[in-house]
Amino acid sequence: MLCKGSPIGAISVTRVEAAPFSPAEIGLLQTFADQAVIAIENVRLLKELQSRNRDLTESLEQQTATAEILRVISSSPSDVQPVFEAIADSAMRLFDALGVSVVRYDGELISMAAARGGDGRQPCPTGSPVLRQPSAGRDRDRSVDAGRGRRMARRTASSAG
């Protein structure tokens, strides 16, 4: 079997009796080989087309998500929360994610701005501190437990006395 002059396969026929194949039999085998090449090439072209369609679909989904976030930004110029929610929703959908979190850092606290988990329909609480930047004074030996959002004392060599 030849495709564009390159071999891509073969058809092998054996018989009980050793005898040459007639020109009609050889012609029929050549027809079978040509049909096999056509089928192989059709599958290759179909797979190539499906791959391109997947790429185009993914690109369209990304552009749609970006446009949606831009729409939210323009419709909420004084409120960033809807933007964070749209980002979390888009990330869940586009990345087929188990969870997404968007956090903000104000120089001292890292706070949850938007989060999705599980099936994406259950938003996680937002606005609570996730992590506090250690500062001078009483907060020097304290941190925030990211899993529970509560302060925990941390024993250090200086406070162990």
Steps between C-alpha positions, in 0.01 A plus 500: 500500500645832391396848605659786309772262385589381851425152630246495784400135514453176310240237425618141513303216341595134520339197342510129555634440150800690374384668182545846354221750541308592189506858372137538618595379851799735510274785383250417776776494762625836371145637536489369859837666569382830349185486713707430812722801421191717456363382836833560676531847348138585591563403863819708507321801353206459737733484803684808376169683454379396847826622652464836326137523611603428861766770478250749355238411760751546781613832357139616467424397859804694622403807299142476627621476861730798452218700341269408790755619755549824304121545491485456878785749546320761289166443673652514851755783492474562877473138621770239441310210660297411187827492303656255748186285485506499118868404501436211742202379295693518172804322645280218634343452158805546277742293705249237607626579849416336830548834670599859429590779735565866432678679782590863568800636684471844660856522628412334828228242442436247228122470480276267303336703224313218325512124511327205344528138596348167417239549233555878478151585621606538861698818553737504795486781757686811386653794677648301788876519557692204366850610602638797689838652430699489825558851633688655788355482849241255620436344157866400468434160660152442358377371166172406339415134444413501129283187531275641773545878466578548871796638684738253655782580737836388375765429756837643407838495669452860613159434661601166656714706734 
